[in-house]
Amino acid sequence: MLKDTANDRELVTEIVEGNEQAFSILFFRYLSILQTFATKFTKSDDAAEEVIQDAFVRIWLNRDRLAGVENVKAYLYK
């Protein structure tokens, strides 16, 4: 069982293997800072929420590509 204290690299490894708990931990770890970031660009809380949701859906669907990601935070901002 993963703990919330797992580092990003550990979470990515687990996500690549299909671990939904690791995905959830990563999502909630970065949600608030991504909301702030996305709201600055969209000027709308609703639009920011949709952008973040779409990004995380793509991340889950393409999780096999995460194996090469070194800096998770930078990847999420991109």
Jmol script that loads the backbone (N, CA, C; Angstrom):
load data "model"
ATOM      1  N   MET A   1       0.843  -1.188   0.000  1.00  0.00           N
ATOM      2  CA  MET A   1       0.000   0.000   0.000  1.00  0.00           C
ATOM      3  C   MET A   1       0.885   1.248   0.000  1.00  0.00           C
ATOM      4  N   LEU A   2       0.594   2.167  -0.881  1.00  0.00           N
ATOM      5  CA  LEU A   2       1.354   3.402  -0.986  1.00  0.00           C
ATOM      6  C   LEU A   2       0.927   4.389   0.084  1.00  0.00           C
ATOM      7  N   LYS A   3       1.864   5.199   0.492  1.00  0.00           N
ATOM      8  CA  LYS A   3       1.566   6.255   1.445  1.00  0.00           C
ATOM      9  C   LYS A   3       1.623   7.589   0.716  1.00  0.00           C
ATOM     10  N   ASP A   4       0.941   8.577   1.264  1.00  0.00           N
ATOM     11  CA  ASP A   4       0.960   9.917   0.677  1.00  0.00           C
ATOM     12  C   ASP A   4       2.363  10.507   0.652  1.00  0.00           C
ATOM     13  N   THR A   5       3.265   9.934   1.426  1.00  0.00           N
ATOM     14  CA  THR A   5       4.622  10.456   1.493  1.00  0.00           C
ATOM     15  C   THR A   5       5.532   9.896   0.400  1.00  0.00           C
ATOM     16  N   ALA A   6       5.009   9.009  -0.432  1.00  0.00           N
ATOM     17  CA  ALA A   6       5.815   8.454  -1.526  1.00  0.00           C
ATOM     18  C   ALA A   6       6.288   9.600  -2.416  1.00  0.00           C
ATOM     19  N   ASN A   7       7.518   9.491  -2.913  1.00  0.00           N
ATOM     20  CA  ASN A   7       8.000  10.569  -3.768  1.00  0.00           C
ATOM     21  C   ASN A   7       7.387  10.423  -5.164  1.00  0.00           C
ATOM     22  N   ASP A   8       7.504  11.484  -5.940  1.00  0.00           N
ATOM     23  CA  ASP A   8       6.870  11.513  -7.252  1.00  0.00           C
ATOM     24  C   ASP A   8       7.358  10.382  -8.151  1.00  0.00           C
ATOM     25  N   ARG A   9       8.617  10.070  -8.079  1.00  0.00           N
ATOM     26  CA  ARG A   9       9.182   9.016  -8.927  1.00  0.00           C
ATOM     27  C   ARG A   9       8.543   7.659  -8.605  1.00  0.00           C
ATOM     28  N   GLU A  10       8.375   7.392  -7.302  1.00  0.00           N
ATOM     29  CA  GLU A  10       7.721   6.150  -6.883  1.00  0.00           C
ATOM     30  C   GLU A  10       6.280   6.105  -7.388  1.00  0.00           C
ATOM     31  N   LEU A  11       5.599   7.237  -7.299  1.00  0.00           N
ATOM     32  CA  LEU A  11       4.223   7.303  -7.765  1.00  0.00           C
ATOM     33  C   LEU A  11       4.139   7.038  -9.264  1.00  0.00           C
ATOM     34  N   VAL A  12       5.046   7.644 -10.020  1.00  0.00           N
ATOM     35  CA  VAL A  12       5.049   7.443 -11.474  1.00  0.00           C
ATOM     36  C   VAL A  12       5.264   5.972 -11.808  1.00  0.00           C
ATOM     37  N   THR A  13       6.193   5.340 -11.127  1.00  0.00           N
ATOM     38  CA  THR A  13       6.447   3.918 -11.361  1.00  0.00           C
ATOM     39  C   THR A  13       5.187   3.104 -11.124  1.00  0.00           C
ATOM     40  N   GLU A  14       4.481   3.415 -10.056  1.00  0.00           N
ATOM     41  CA  GLU A  14       3.242   2.703  -9.731  1.00  0.00           C
ATOM     42  C   GLU A  14       2.128   3.023 -10.732  1.00  0.00           C
ATOM     43  N   ILE A  15       2.049   4.269 -11.164  1.00  0.00           N
ATOM     44  CA  ILE A  15       1.025   4.662 -12.133  1.00  0.00           C
ATOM     45  C   ILE A  15       1.237   3.936 -13.451  1.00  0.00           C
ATOM     46  N   VAL A  16       2.473   3.855 -13.888  1.00  0.00           N
ATOM     47  CA  VAL A  16       2.789   3.136 -15.125  1.00  0.00           C
ATOM     48  C   VAL A  16       2.295   1.695 -15.048  1.00  0.00           C
ATOM     49  N   GLU A  17       2.348   1.120 -13.853  1.00  0.00           N
ATOM     50  CA  GLU A  17       1.885  -0.257 -13.644  1.00  0.00           C
ATOM     51  C   GLU A  17       0.376  -0.351 -13.456  1.00  0.00           C
ATOM     52  N   GLY A  18      -0.320   0.798 -13.487  1.00  0.00           N
ATOM     53  CA  GLY A  18      -1.774   0.798 -13.390  1.00  0.00           C
ATOM     54  C   GLY A  18      -2.332   0.992 -11.993  1.00  0.00           C
ATOM     55  N   ASN A  19      -1.516   1.456 -11.062  1.00  0.00           N
ATOM     56  CA  ASN A  19      -1.959   1.635  -9.682  1.00  0.00           C
ATOM     57  C   ASN A  19      -2.806   2.904  -9.557  1.00  0.00           C
ATOM     58  N   GLU A  20      -4.104   2.731  -9.359  1.00  0.00           N
ATOM     59  CA  GLU A  20      -5.015   3.864  -9.256  1.00  0.00           C
ATOM     60  C   GLU A  20      -4.796   4.680  -7.980  1.00  0.00           C
ATOM     61  N   GLN A  21      -4.378   4.030  -6.916  1.00  0.00           N
ATOM     62  CA  GLN A  21      -4.118   4.746  -5.666  1.00  0.00           C
ATOM     63  C   GLN A  21      -2.963   5.725  -5.853  1.00  0.00           C
ATOM     64  N   ALA A  22      -1.923   5.310  -6.544  1.00  0.00           N
ATOM     65  CA  ALA A  22      -0.779   6.190  -6.813  1.00  0.00           C
ATOM     66  C   ALA A  22      -1.224   7.376  -7.665  1.00  0.00           C
ATOM     67  N   PHE A  23      -2.079   7.109  -8.633  1.00  0.00           N
ATOM     68  CA  PHE A  23      -2.603   8.173  -9.485  1.00  0.00           C
ATOM     69  C   PHE A  23      -3.393   9.182  -8.649  1.00  0.00           C
ATOM     70  N   SER A  24      -4.207   8.682  -7.752  1.00  0.00           N
ATOM     71  CA  SER A  24      -4.998   9.548  -6.882  1.00  0.00           C
ATOM     72  C   SER A  24      -4.107  10.411  -5.984  1.00  0.00           C
ATOM     73  N   ILE A  25      -3.071   9.812  -5.434  1.00  0.00           N
ATOM     74  CA  ILE A  25      -2.143  10.562  -4.582  1.00  0.00           C
ATOM     75  C   ILE A  25      -1.488  11.679  -5.381  1.00  0.00           C
ATOM     76  N   LEU A  26      -1.019  11.362  -6.582  1.00  0.00           N
ATOM     77  CA  LEU A  26      -0.380  12.373  -7.424  1.00  0.00           C
ATOM     78  C   LEU A  26      -1.371  13.483  -7.778  1.00  0.00           C
ATOM     79  N   PHE A  27      -2.574  13.105  -8.135  1.00  0.00           N
ATOM     80  CA  PHE A  27      -3.604  14.089  -8.485  1.00  0.00           C
ATOM     81  C   PHE A  27      -3.834  15.071  -7.341  1.00  0.00           C
ATOM     82  N   PHE A  28      -4.091  14.561  -6.160  1.00  0.00           N
ATOM     83  CA  PHE A  28      -4.395  15.444  -5.032  1.00  0.00           C
ATOM     84  C   PHE A  28      -3.172  16.199  -4.530  1.00  0.00           C
ATOM     85  N   ARG A  29      -1.998  15.668  -4.768  1.00  0.00           N
ATOM     86  CA  ARG A  29      -0.764  16.359  -4.389  1.00  0.00           C
ATOM     87  C   ARG A  29      -0.609  17.649  -5.189  1.00  0.00           C
ATOM     88  N   TYR A  30      -0.968  17.625  -6.440  1.00  0.00           N
ATOM     89  CA  TYR A  30      -0.734  18.774  -7.318  1.00  0.00           C
ATOM     90  C   TYR A  30      -1.996  19.563  -7.667  1.00  0.00           C
ATOM     91  N   LEU A  31      -3.144  19.110  -7.249  1.00  0.00           N
ATOM     92  CA  LEU A  31      -4.394  19.749  -7.637  1.00  0.00           C
ATOM     93  C   LEU A  31      -4.436  21.238  -7.310  1.00  0.00           C
ATOM     94  N   SER A  32      -4.141  21.625  -6.095  1.00  0.00           N
ATOM     95  CA  SER A  32      -4.298  23.037  -5.712  1.00  0.00           C
ATOM     96  C   SER A  32      -3.336  23.951  -6.469  1.00  0.00           C
ATOM     97  N   ILE A  33      -2.096  23.524  -6.652  1.00  0.00           N
ATOM     98  CA  ILE A  33      -1.164  24.406  -7.374  1.00  0.00           C
ATOM     99  C   ILE A  33      -1.493  24.455  -8.864  1.00  0.00           C
ATOM    100  N   LEU A  34      -2.004  23.349  -9.406  1.00  0.00           N
ATOM    101  CA  LEU A  34      -2.404  23.361 -10.814  1.00  0.00           C
ATOM    102  C   LEU A  34      -3.663  24.203 -11.008  1.00  0.00           C
ATOM    103  N   GLN A  35      -4.559  24.207 -10.028  1.00  0.00           N
ATOM    104  CA  GLN A  35      -5.761  25.047 -10.122  1.00  0.00           C
ATOM    105  C   GLN A  35      -5.377  26.521 -10.190  1.00  0.00           C
ATOM    106  N   THR A  36      -4.468  26.915  -9.337  1.00  0.00           N
ATOM    107  CA  THR A  36      -4.005  28.300  -9.340  1.00  0.00           C
ATOM    108  C   THR A  36      -3.372  28.651 -10.680  1.00  0.00           C
ATOM    109  N   PHE A  37      -2.504  27.775 -11.154  1.00  0.00           N
ATOM    110  CA  PHE A  37      -1.805  27.975 -12.422  1.00  0.00           C
ATOM    111  C   PHE A  37      -2.793  28.055 -13.586  1.00  0.00           C
ATOM    112  N   ALA A  38      -3.702  27.113 -13.675  1.00  0.00           N
ATOM    113  CA  ALA A  38      -4.649  27.060 -14.792  1.00  0.00           C
ATOM    114  C   ALA A  38      -5.644  28.222 -14.740  1.00  0.00           C
ATOM    115  N   THR A  39      -6.032  28.638 -13.556  1.00  0.00           N
ATOM    116  CA  THR A  39      -6.975  29.748 -13.424  1.00  0.00           C
ATOM    117  C   THR A  39      -6.361  31.053 -13.925  1.00  0.00           C
ATOM    118  N   LYS A  40      -5.066  31.232 -13.736  1.00  0.00           N
ATOM    119  CA  LYS A  40      -4.398  32.434 -14.248  1.00  0.00           C
ATOM    120  C   LYS A  40      -4.510  32.523 -15.763  1.00  0.00           C
ATOM    121  N   PHE A  41      -4.465  31.391 -16.437  1.00  0.00           N
ATOM    122  CA  PHE A  41      -4.523  31.388 -17.895  1.00  0.00           C
ATOM    123  C   PHE A  41      -5.951  31.415 -18.434  1.00  0.00           C
ATOM    124  N   THR A  42      -6.844  30.730 -17.775  1.00  0.00           N
ATOM    125  CA  THR A  42      -8.214  30.616 -18.286  1.00  0.00           C
ATOM    126  C   THR A  42      -9.131  31.720 -17.782  1.00  0.00           C
ATOM    127  N   LYS A  43      -8.748  32.339 -16.673  1.00  0.00           N
ATOM    128  CA  LYS A  43      -9.565  33.377 -16.027  1.00  0.00           C
ATOM    129  C   LYS A  43     -10.925  32.844 -15.577  1.00  0.00           C
ATOM    130  N   SER A  44     -11.003  31.524 -15.400  1.00  0.00           N
ATOM    131  CA  SER A  44     -12.256  30.899 -14.990  1.00  0.00           C
ATOM    132  C   SER A  44     -11.950  29.648 -14.165  1.00  0.00           C
ATOM    133  N   ASP A  45     -12.576  29.548 -13.005  1.00  0.00           N
ATOM    134  CA  ASP A  45     -12.391  28.364 -12.169  1.00  0.00           C
ATOM    135  C   ASP A  45     -12.909  27.111 -12.869  1.00  0.00           C
ATOM    136  N   ASP A  46     -14.050  27.247 -13.533  1.00  0.00           N
ATOM    137  CA  ASP A  46     -14.631  26.096 -14.228  1.00  0.00           C
ATOM    138  C   ASP A  46     -13.752  25.622 -15.377  1.00  0.00           C
ATOM    139  N   ALA A  47     -13.243  26.558 -16.151  1.00  0.00           N
ATOM    140  CA  ALA A  47     -12.371  26.193 -17.267  1.00  0.00           C
ATOM    141  C   ALA A  47     -11.076  25.574 -16.756  1.00  0.00           C
ATOM    142  N   ALA A  48     -10.542  26.115 -15.675  1.00  0.00           N
ATOM    143  CA  ALA A  48      -9.313  25.571 -15.088  1.00  0.00           C
ATOM    144  C   ALA A  48      -9.541  24.135 -14.623  1.00  0.00           C
ATOM    145  N   GLU A  49     -10.681  23.897 -13.999  1.00  0.00           N
ATOM    146  CA  GLU A  49     -11.006  22.548 -13.531  1.00  0.00           C
ATOM    147  C   GLU A  49     -11.086  21.571 -14.710  1.00  0.00           C
ATOM    148  N   GLU A  50     -11.693  22.027 -15.794  1.00  0.00           N
ATOM    149  CA  GLU A  50     -11.816  21.178 -16.975  1.00  0.00           C
ATOM    150  C   GLU A  50     -10.451  20.879 -17.603  1.00  0.00           C
ATOM    151  N   VAL A  51      -9.594  21.876 -17.664  1.00  0.00           N
ATOM    152  CA  VAL A  51      -8.249  21.690 -18.210  1.00  0.00           C
ATOM    153  C   VAL A  51      -7.472  20.665 -17.383  1.00  0.00           C
ATOM    154  N   ILE A  52      -7.547  20.790 -16.079  1.00  0.00           N
ATOM    155  CA  ILE A  52      -6.840  19.862 -15.191  1.00  0.00           C
ATOM    156  C   ILE A  52      -7.404  18.455 -15.321  1.00  0.00           C
ATOM    157  N   GLN A  53      -8.720  18.353 -15.360  1.00  0.00           N
ATOM    158  CA  GLN A  53      -9.350  17.042 -15.505  1.00  0.00           C
ATOM    159  C   GLN A  53      -8.923  16.394 -16.824  1.00  0.00           C
ATOM    160  N   ASP A  54      -8.954  17.140 -17.898  1.00  0.00           N
ATOM    161  CA  ASP A  54      -8.535  16.608 -19.200  1.00  0.00           C
ATOM    162  C   ASP A  54      -7.076  16.160 -19.172  1.00  0.00           C
ATOM    163  N   ALA A  55      -6.240  16.956 -18.535  1.00  0.00           N
ATOM    164  CA  ALA A  55      -4.812  16.615 -18.457  1.00  0.00           C
ATOM    165  C   ALA A  55      -4.605  15.300 -17.708  1.00  0.00           C
ATOM    166  N   PHE A  56      -5.293  15.134 -16.600  1.00  0.00           N
ATOM    167  CA  PHE A  56      -5.111  13.906 -15.825  1.00  0.00           C
ATOM    168  C   PHE A  56      -5.737  12.690 -16.502  1.00  0.00           C
ATOM    169  N   VAL A  57      -6.796  12.894 -17.249  1.00  0.00           N
ATOM    170  CA  VAL A  57      -7.357  11.783 -18.019  1.00  0.00           C
ATOM    171  C   VAL A  57      -6.332  11.333 -19.065  1.00  0.00           C
ATOM    172  N   ARG A  58      -5.723  12.303 -19.757  1.00  0.00           N
ATOM    173  CA  ARG A  58      -4.687  11.962 -20.748  1.00  0.00           C
ATOM    174  C   ARG A  58      -3.494  11.270 -20.095  1.00  0.00           C
ATOM    175  N   ILE A  59      -3.118  11.743 -18.912  1.00  0.00           N
ATOM    176  CA  ILE A  59      -2.003  11.117 -18.203  1.00  0.00           C
ATOM    177  C   ILE A  59      -2.333   9.656 -17.910  1.00  0.00           C
ATOM    178  N   TRP A  60      -3.539   9.400 -17.411  1.00  0.00           N
ATOM    179  CA  TRP A  60      -3.911   8.019 -17.083  1.00  0.00           C
ATOM    180  C   TRP A  60      -3.957   7.151 -18.338  1.00  0.00           C
ATOM    181  N   LEU A  61      -4.564   7.664 -19.389  1.00  0.00           N
ATOM    182  CA  LEU A  61      -4.699   6.888 -20.614  1.00  0.00           C
ATOM    183  C   LEU A  61      -3.349   6.614 -21.291  1.00  0.00           C
ATOM    184  N   ASN A  62      -2.397   7.506 -21.085  1.00  0.00           N
ATOM    185  CA  ASN A  62      -1.063   7.367 -21.685  1.00  0.00           C
ATOM    186  C   ASN A  62       0.004   7.119 -20.637  1.00  0.00           C
ATOM    187  N   ARG A  63      -0.383   6.460 -19.554  1.00  0.00           N
ATOM    188  CA  ARG A  63       0.528   6.286 -18.412  1.00  0.00           C
ATOM    189  C   ARG A  63       1.808   5.537 -18.758  1.00  0.00           C
ATOM    190  N   ASP A  64       1.779   4.721 -19.789  1.00  0.00           N
ATOM    191  CA  ASP A  64       2.992   3.999 -20.179  1.00  0.00           C
ATOM    192  C   ASP A  64       4.100   4.960 -20.616  1.00  0.00           C
ATOM    193  N   ARG A  65       3.726   6.156 -21.061  1.00  0.00           N
ATOM    194  CA  ARG A  65       4.717   7.164 -21.477  1.00  0.00           C
ATOM    195  C   ARG A  65       5.365   7.889 -20.298  1.00  0.00           C
ATOM    196  N   LEU A  66       4.806   7.724 -19.114  1.00  0.00           N
ATOM    197  CA  LEU A  66       5.344   8.412 -17.936  1.00  0.00           C
ATOM    198  C   LEU A  66       6.692   7.861 -17.484  1.00  0.00           C
ATOM    199  N   ALA A  67       7.023   6.679 -17.916  1.00  0.00           N
ATOM    200  CA  ALA A  67       8.256   6.039 -17.448  1.00  0.00           C
ATOM    201  C   ALA A  67       9.483   6.910 -17.682  1.00  0.00           C
ATOM    202  N   GLY A  68       9.493   7.699 -18.733  1.00  0.00           N
ATOM    203  CA  GLY A  68      10.643   8.538 -19.048  1.00  0.00           C
ATOM    204  C   GLY A  68      10.629   9.914 -18.406  1.00  0.00           C
ATOM    205  N   VAL A  69       9.602  10.223 -17.646  1.00  0.00           N
ATOM    206  CA  VAL A  69       9.471  11.547 -17.038  1.00  0.00           C
ATOM    207  C   VAL A  69      10.368  11.648 -15.806  1.00  0.00           C
ATOM    208  N   GLU A  70      11.270  12.607 -15.828  1.00  0.00           N
ATOM    209  CA  GLU A  70      12.184  12.814 -14.698  1.00  0.00           C
ATOM    210  C   GLU A  70      11.620  13.800 -13.671  1.00  0.00           C
ATOM    211  N   ASN A  71      11.024  14.884 -14.167  1.00  0.00           N
ATOM    212  CA  ASN A  71      10.500  15.917 -13.285  1.00  0.00           C
ATOM    213  C   ASN A  71       8.980  15.957 -13.440  1.00  0.00           C
ATOM    214  N   VAL A  72       8.298  15.324 -12.513  1.00  0.00           N
ATOM    215  CA  VAL A  72       6.844  15.192 -12.597  1.00  0.00           C
ATOM    216  C   VAL A  72       6.160  16.544 -12.543  1.00  0.00           C
ATOM    217  N   LYS A  73       6.597  17.412 -11.670  1.00  0.00           N
ATOM    218  CA  LYS A  73       5.964  18.728 -11.530  1.00  0.00           C
ATOM    219  C   LYS A  73       6.064  19.509 -12.841  1.00  0.00           C
ATOM    220  N   ALA A  74       7.226  19.530 -13.452  1.00  0.00           N
ATOM    221  CA  ALA A  74       7.410  20.221 -14.731  1.00  0.00           C
ATOM    222  C   ALA A  74       6.532  19.592 -15.808  1.00  0.00           C
ATOM    223  N   TYR A  75       6.434  18.287 -15.804  1.00  0.00           N
ATOM    224  CA  TYR A  75       5.600  17.570 -16.772  1.00  0.00           C
ATOM    225  C   TYR A  75       4.133  17.973 -16.618  1.00  0.00           C
ATOM    226  N   LEU A  76       3.664  18.077 -15.398  1.00  0.00           N
ATOM    227  CA  LEU A  76       2.270  18.448 -15.155  1.00  0.00           C
ATOM    228  C   LEU A  76       1.992  19.888 -15.599  1.00  0.00           C
ATOM    229  N   TYR A  77       2.932  20.775 -15.416  1.00  0.00           N
ATOM    230  CA  TYR A  77       2.752  22.145 -15.854  1.00  0.00           C
ATOM    231  C   TYR A  77       2.720  22.243 -17.378  1.00  0.00           C
ATOM    232  N   LYS A  78       3.448  21.369 -18.016  1.00  0.00           N
ATOM    233  CA  LYS A  78       3.516  21.369 -19.478  1.00  0.00           C
ATOM    234  C   LYS A  78       2.225  20.838 -20.041  1.00  0.00           C
TER     235      LYS A  78
END
end "model"
wireframe off; spacefill off
backbone 0.3
color backbone group
